Amino acid sequence: MTPEVLAFVMFGVTIFVLLLGFPVALSLAGSAIIFAYIGDQLDLFHFAFLNLSPTRIFSTMKNEPLVAVPLFVYMGVILQRSDIAGQLLESMGQLFGTIRGGLGYSVIIVGALLAASTGIVGATVVTMGLMSLPVMLKAGYNPKIAGGIICASGTLGQIIPPSIVLVLLANILQGVNEEAAALTGNLAPEPVTAIDLFAGALFPGLLLVGLYLLWIFILTIVRPDDVPSMKDESVHAPSVGQLIGAVAPPLILIVLVLGSILAGIATPTESAAVGAVGAAVLAWRAKKFNFTLFKEVGIETVKVSSMVFLIIIGAGLFSTVFKGFGGDDVIAEFLRNLPGGAFSALLLVMLLMFFLGFFLDFIEIIYVVVPIVGPILIALGYDPLWLGVMIAINLQTSFLTPPFGFALFYLRGVAPADFKTSDLYSGVMPFILIQVIALAILWAFPGVVTWLPTTLF
């Protein structure tokens, strides 16, 4: 057996173990260590190579941009627990609820605002599921459409900055750039930072919001009975004061966090710290902040952040062993020799990531797949910034694709007992197609991604 064959056996075994439901971080790290030992016994891999792993883990853990992850998580959880999102949903529902499709418009707009102020998918889907799903079903919305709208709008936090996905991608792409330079023998491209990805993802995120809203508008024409207006006579438009009171808090956070990043005033880590403090201040202003909330938010933040960093460590071990076996060289050679050149290589990688999204979380895909395929794609001439945003939107579909889409799990957990899972799966299909259309638009018009970063920086 050759080292390259053992690399792909390890990859297949790891996917199988993940599908059995074992913890992701332990599956990645465990598979790496076991196969490294097997390779050492077969004299295909020097186990001492893993001595580099502690150094790599330490450098990852002290990476300043990754400090933004727990800070963004803290900000998102505190906004969810302080009911700021709930007030925004209620006001938007009153504002648009009297028009056909109005509740759908409201959920998407609120999802976009929450995405730009928190970036936490789980908190957004759960909040909107608890508050808007019963109202939409009572108003007569088709359960498939209602479920699809809530799940899709909740995933906007994956692409609209500030986004944890973009922070993690920026961390990976910096190393990928250097490997791509080694493949071509050229100087490494300019490093892609989280600020670059935030700016590059802003217009694509707004494009997705526009396509979602367009889909609701189309439904009001072709299937009006599935997206009716609210017939409750008690529903009335909110006053100007109520609307400002609901919209102002998330807008303030957006200006503080995203505005300071794009203006070059603060780094993503610094702006995340400001956002975390700002979210606490808004919760205090809403008279929701107390010791119990502080304790619960802290515990939840530690849980989520620990999960993310454990996966990063496990994926780092996996990547080290896979490359030690020479698996990355085989993939690079395969992609380089595909008929159709760079176009076919990128198309195949995008299809692979889309397929893996049915079974794996975005963090595993980022830290396992991107370090392997990223260098060769950049070496083939693709812009690292544009490639990063394309990958981010592709990974967004992993939250929607059955059977393991996390947004589906989140909504299923808070939906009424009579809400069918099959309706939920059917409802997200049009939005998955919309995301594929968005990818095609960005592929055809890369300036949608690159114009703003080029202009600002």
N, C-alpha and C positions, 0 to 999 in steps of 0.2 A: 504494500500500500504506500502511495506517495503522500507527502505532507499536504499537497493541495486537495487530494481526495478526502483526507481526514478533516480538513478545514470545512468542507461542505457537508460532511457527515455531522460534524459538530453543529453547524448551522441548522440542519434539518432536525436533529435531536432537540435542540433548544426550542425551536418553534413548536415541536410536538409537546414538550414539557409545559410550555406556556399555555397551549390549548387545553391541557389537562387541569389548568387552574392553579398551578403552583405560583407562589409569589414571584413577581417579575425580577426583582433585584437578585434574589437568591438563585433563580433559574439561570440567569445570565452568568453570574459569578461562579456558581457551582459547575455549570457545563464547561466553562473556561478552565477551571482548575483540574477537573477530571480529565478532560481531553489533553491538557498540557502534560499531565502525568502519563497518560497513555502514549502520547507522542515521545515523551522522554524515555519510556521503556522500550519503544520501538526505534529509538535513536533517530526520530524525525523532528524532534523539537527539544531544545535545551531548557529544562525546567528553570534553570538559573535566570533565564530571560525574564521571568516574572519578578525578579528582584527590582526591576525598573518600576513595577506597579506602585509600590508605596510612594515613590517620588512623584509619580504621575497623579496619584490620588491626592497627595498633599498639595500639589500645585493647583489642582482643580478646586479643592476646598477653600484655598486662600485667594481664589480668583475674584477680584473685587466686583466685576459686573454681575456675577452670580448671586451676590448679596441682595440684589434687587428682587430675587425670587421670593424669599420669605416676606419681604416688605410689601410686595404687590399682593401676596396671599393675605397678609394681615389686613391690608386696605379693603380687599374684596369681601372678606368675611365680616369685618366690622360694619360695612355698608349693608350687607344682607341682614345682619342681626339687629341693626338699628332701625329697620323698616323704612329707610329712605327710598329704597327701590319700590316698596309697596305703595308709598304715597305718589311716586311718579307714575306708576301703572294706573292707579285710580284716577288721577287727573287726566292722563292721556285717554283713558277709556271714556271718560265723560266728554272730552273734547271731540273725539272722532266717532264715538259709539252710535250716534244717531244717523250716520251715513252707511250705505251698504259697504261691507268689508272694513268698516271703521275699526273694529276690534283687532282685526289682523294688522292693519296699518299701525295701530297703537303699540302692539306687542313688538313689532319689528323696530319701530323708532325707539322704544324704551330699551330694547336689546342692544341697539347701536350705542345709545347714551351710556348704558351700563358697561358695555365693552370698552368704551373710551375712558371710563373712569375706574374700572376695576380689573377687567381682563380675566375674570374667573368664571369659567363655563358652568361649573357645578352650582355655584351660588345663584347665578342668573337663571338657569333652567328651573331650579327648585322654587325660587321666588315666584317666577312667572307661572309655573305650573300650579302652585298653590292658589295664586290670586286670580289668574286670568282663565285657566282652563274651565273651572266651574261656570264662570260667567259666559264664556264662549259657547259652552254646551247648552246652557240655559237659554241663550239667545237663538239657538237653532243651528249653530255651525256644525258642519259635517265633522265628526270626530277625527277622521283622517286628516282633514285640513287643519283643524285646531292643533292637533298634536305635532304635525309637521312644522307649522309656523312657530310654535314655542321652542321646539328643539333647534330649528335652524337659526332663529334669532339669538338663542342662547350661545351658539357656537361662534358668533361674531367676535367674541372676546379672544378667539385664537388668532385673528388676523388684524383687527383694528387695534392700533397701539394705544396704550402700552400693553404688551402681550408677553406672557411668560415664554410662549413658543419662540418668539423673535429673540428674546434674551438668550435662550438656550442655543438657538441656531447661530447667533452671532458668535457665541463661544466656540462652537464647532467649526464654523467657516474660517476662523482665523488660522487654525491648524491645517485645514484643508487647502488653503491658499499656498502654504509653504510646501505641502506635498505636491501640489500641481506644478509649482515652479521646479521642483526636483525632477518631475517627469519630462518637462519640456526643456530644461536647461536654461530657462530664462529667469529674470528677476521675479520675485514673488509679487503678485498684484497688490494694490493697496488693501490693507486689512479692512474687512467689513465689520463695522461696529454695530452695536444695538441701535445707536442713533441713526445710522444709515438705513437699517432695516425698518425702524419706526417710520422714517420719512418715506421710504419706498413702499411701505404697506398701506399708507393712509388712503391714497386714491383707489387702489384695488379693494380695500375694505368698503369704501363708499360705493364703489361699483357693485359689490355684492348686495349692499343695502338697497340700491336702486333696482337691481334685478329682482330681489325679493318683493319689493313694493309693486313692481310691474306685474309680477305673477299674480299678486292679490287683485290688482286692477283687472287683469284678464279674466280671473275667476268671476268677478262681479258682472262681467258681460256674458260669458259662456255658461256659467253655472251659478246664477245669482242666488238661488235658494240655498246654496251651500255656505254662503257668506252673508247672511242677512244683517240688517241693522237691528239695533236694540229696540224692542217694542215697549220696554218698561217706561211708563209715563213719568216715573220719578227721576229718570235720567235727564240731566240738564247740563249745559256747558258750565265749566268751572269759572269762577270769577277771575279777573286778572290777577288779583292778589294770591288766590289759591294756586293758579298756574305758575306764577313766578316762584312761589314758595316751594313747589314740587320740583321745578326744572332747575332752579338756581343751584342747589347743592351739587348735583353731578356736573353741571357746567363749570362751577368753581373748581372742582377737582380736575376736570379736563384741562382747564387753563393752567392750573398749578403744575400738573404732572406733564401732560403732553406739550403744552405751550412752552414750558421752561426748557424741555429737551430740544424741541425744534428751533427755539430761539438761540440755542447754544449757551443758555445761562447755567444749566445744570446737566450733569451726566444722568443716565437712567437710574443709577443707584442712588444718587442724591435726590432726584425727583421722586423716586419711590419712597424715600424716607419722609420727604415733605408730604407726599400723598397719604402715607400712613398716619402722620400727625394730623393732617387735614381731615381725614375720615373720622378720627377720634373727636376732633373739635365739632364736626357736624353732628356726630352722635350725641355729644354733650349738649349741643344747641337744641337738639330734638328731645332732650330730657330722657335719653335712653342709655346714656353712659353711666355705668356704676361698676362696683368691684366684681359683681357676678359676670357682667358682660366682658369686662377686661380679662377675667380668668378664662372664660369659655373661648374667647377669641384667641388668646395666647395658646391654649392647648390645641385648638384646631389648626393654628398656624404651624406649630411644632410638628404635628402629625403629617400635614401635607408636605411641608418642607423636608422632613426626614425621608418621606417616601421618594421625593424627587431626587434627593442627593444620594440615597442608596441605589436608586436605579442608575444614576450617572456613574457611580463607582462600579457597579456590576457590569454595565455596558462597556466601561473602560477596560476592565479585565478581559471581557469577551473580544473586544476589538484588538487588544494586544496579542492574544493567542491566535486569532484568525489571521492577522497579518504575519505573525511569526511562522505560521504554516505556509504562507505565500498565497493565501486565498485572494488577497486584493490584487496581486499581479495577474492571476487568471482572469478576474473580472475586468481589469483594465485592458488586457489583451483582447478579450471577447468584445467589449464595447468598441474598442478602437477599430476592429475589423468587421463590424457589422455593415451589411449593404445599406447604403443611404447615409453613411458617415455619422456626423454629429447629430443630425435630426433623428435618425433611428435610435441612437444611443439614448438621447434624452427621452424620447417617446417610450422606450422600453423601461427606463428607470421610473418614469412617472406612472406607468401602468403597474409596475411592481409595487411602488409605494401605495398606490390606490388599492391594490389587492391586499397587501399586508394590513391596511387600515381596517379591513373587515375583522381582523383577529388580534391586532396589537394596538397598544396605546401609542400616542404620538411621541412620547419620550423615548420609548424603545427604538422606534424607527429613526429618530434623530440621532441617537447615540450609537446605533448599530449599523444602519444602512448608509447614512450620509457620509461618515468618515471613509467608507469603502468606495462609494461611487462618486462622491463629490470631486476628488482630485482629478479623475479622468475627464469628467464633464467640463471642468474649468480648463483643463489642458486642451480640450477640444475647441475652446474658444468662447464658451459661454461666460457672460458677465456674472461674477459671484453674487452681487447684490440682487440682480434679476432672478438668478437661480434660487437664492434664498427665499424670496417672496413666492416664487412658483411652488417651491417645496412646502412653504407654510400653508398656502391655500389648499394644496393637495392633502396635507395632513389634517386640515380642518374637516375633511370628509370622514376621517376616522372616527369622529364623534357622532356621526350620523349613520354610518353603514352598519346594518344588522350583520350578525347577531350580537356583536360586542361593542356597539357604539355607546360611549359613556353617557351622552346626552339622552339616549333612549332609556338607559338604566335610571338616570336621575328623574326623568319625567314619570316613568313607570312606577317609581317608588312613592310618588306623591299623588298620582292620578287615582280617581275613583275606582272601586273594585270592578265595576261593570265596563270600564274602558278597556277595549280589547288590545292586546299587544299586536295582533295582526294589523289593526287599524293604524297603530303607531308606525309599524314598519312600512306600510303602504304610503302613509302621509309624508314621510321624509324623502321618498324617491324623487319627486319633482325638484326638491331643493338640492339633492345630490347632483341631478342633471344640470341645475343652474350653476353649481360650482364648477362642473366640467366646462360649461359654456364660458364662465369667467376665465378659466385657465386658457381656453382657446383664444379669447380676446387678448389676454396679456401676452400670449405667445406671438400673436399677429402684430400687436402694438406694444412692444417692450417699453416705449417711452412713457406709458402710463405708470410704470414702476420707477424708471430712472430719472424722470424730469424733475421731480421735487427735490430729491437728494442732490442732483447736479446744480440746481438753482440755489439751494440753501447753503451747500457746503463746497 
